[in-house]
Amino acid sequence: MSAPTGVVEQAVVWLNDPLTWTEPGGVLELTGEHLLMTAAATAAAAALAIPLGAWLGHSGRGAGIVVWLTNASRALPTLGIIFLLAAGGLFGNTATVIAAAFFAVPVLLVNTYEGVRGADPDARDAARGMGMSGGRILLQVELPLATTLVSAGLRTTIVQVVATIPLAALAGGGGLGQIIAFGMGTQRYGEVLAGGVLVAALCLLIDAVLAVGQRLATPAPLRAGVR
C-alpha cells in the first residue's frame, strides 16, 4: 500500500471511531470551542468595523482611511499577530480571537462602507426632503439598502475566521486545530488529514447556512442580487 493511500485509510478509520467524536477533548467538544472562538472574533470585528464603515460611508469621507486600514491589516499575517501576542505573554484562545478579529475587520469595513456609500441617492434625497436627520437617514434608509453587502461581508468574514481559528493550536489554544497539531507532533498524518477535512467541512457547512441566512436577512426587493 502506498503512503498516500495509507494516510487516507488512517484518516477514515480515525473519523469512524465513535470515541474520536464523543470523548473529552474529542471532535464534538473541539468543534464547540472552535465555534465559540469564531463567534467571539466575529463579534469583536463587527462591533468595530460595521459602525465605523457605516459612519464613513454616510459622511462621504474617509475613503483613504478605509483603504489604509484595509491594507495595513492585511499586511500582517494572522499567524504573525499570534506570535507577537505570544511574545508579549498572551497565549491560547484569547490571542487567537484577537488575531482573527484583526484579520476579519477589513472585509466588514469595506463592505459596510461601500454598501452605505452606494445607497440609492434618490432614496437619500427623499428622506432629507421628509425632514429626517442624518442619523435617521443612516439607520432607516442607508443601512437597510446596504444589507446585501453587509451580510455578504459577514458571511465571508465568518467563513474566513473559521478557517483561521485552527492556528490557535500553535499558541496553545483549542479548537479543531488541536487535531492537526497533535497529528503533526506524533507523526500521525492520517489524523492531520482528518483534522483538515473536519475544518473544510465545517467551513462548507457554515457557508451554506449563512447563504440561507443572508437571503432571509436581505429585504425582498433586493434579493434578486443575492445568490
C-alpha positions, 0 to 999 in steps of 0.5 A: 500500500502506498503512503498516500493511500495509507494516510487516507485509510488512517484518516477514515478509520480515525473519523469512524471511531465513535470515541474520536467524536464523543470523548473529552477533548474529542471532535464534538467538544473541539468543534464547540470551542472552535465555534465559540472562538469564531463567534467571539472574533466575529463579534469583536470585528463587527462591533468595530468595523460595521459602525465605523464603515457605516459612519464613513460611508454616510459622511462621504469621507474617509475613503483613504482611511478605509483603504489604509486600514484595509491594507495595513491589516492585511499586511500582517499575517494572522499567524504573525499577530499570534506570535507577537501576542505570544511574545508579549505573554498572551497565549491560547484562545484569547490571542487567537480571537484577537488575531482573527478579529484583526484579520476579519475587520477589513472585509466588514469595513469595506463592505459596510462602507461601500454598501452605505456609500452606494445607497440609492441617492434618490432614496437619500434625497427623499428622506432629507426632503421628509425632514429626517436627520442624518442619523435617521437617514443612516439607520432607516434608509442607508443601512437597510439598502446596504444589507446585501453587502453587509451580510455578504461581508459577514458571511465571508468574514465568518467563513474566513475566521473559521478557517483561521481559528485552527492556528490557535493550536500553535499558541496553545489554544483549542479548537479543531486545530488541536487535531492537526497539531497533535497529528503533526507532533506524533507523526500521525498524518492520517489524523492531520488529514482528518483534522483538515477535512473536519475544518473544510467541512465545517467551513462548507457547512457554515457557508451554506447556512449563512447563504440561507441566512443572508437571503432571509436577512436581505429585504425582498426587493433586493434579493434578486442580487443575492445568490 
